[in-house]
C-alpha cells in the first residue's frame, strides 16, 4: 500500500482504537478543526467542527462500557475510502447493540475531514412506511 493510501487508513484505525479505549481526546485528535461527522446514532447526527464532534463523542463514550468494532474490509484511494465493519457495543448497564455499518472517510494531512456512517436500517417517514407495506404485501402473496 502506498504511503498516501496508508495515511487515510492509519488515522481511521487510530480513531477506532481511541474510541475502543474510551479516550475522547485521542479520538478528537484524529480530526481537523472543521471536520464533519455524520452518524445517525447520535442526538445531533450532523456534527460540524471539533466542538460539535466533542459534544457528540463525549455523549457516546459516556454511555459506553465497551465499544467494539470488527473491520471486514477497507477500501481506499489514498486520502479517502470506506470501512465496512461489524459493530458490537456494550453500554453501561450491560445492554449490547450489534449492527453492521459502513463509514466513508476523507482525510487531509493525516487528519479526518469527513466521516459519515451508513447503516442498513430502513428509512423513516413515508418512504419507510411504503417499503414495509410492500414487504408485508409480498410476504402475504408469497413473493418474499
Secondary structure, DSSP 8 states (H G I E B T S, - for coil): --HHHHHHHHHHHHHHHHHHTT-HHHHHTTEEEEEEEE-TTSSSSEEESHHHHHHHHHHHHHTEEE--EEEEEEEESSSEEEEEEEEEEEETTS-EEEEEEEEEEEEETTEEEEEEEEE-----HHHHHHHHHHHHHHHHHT--
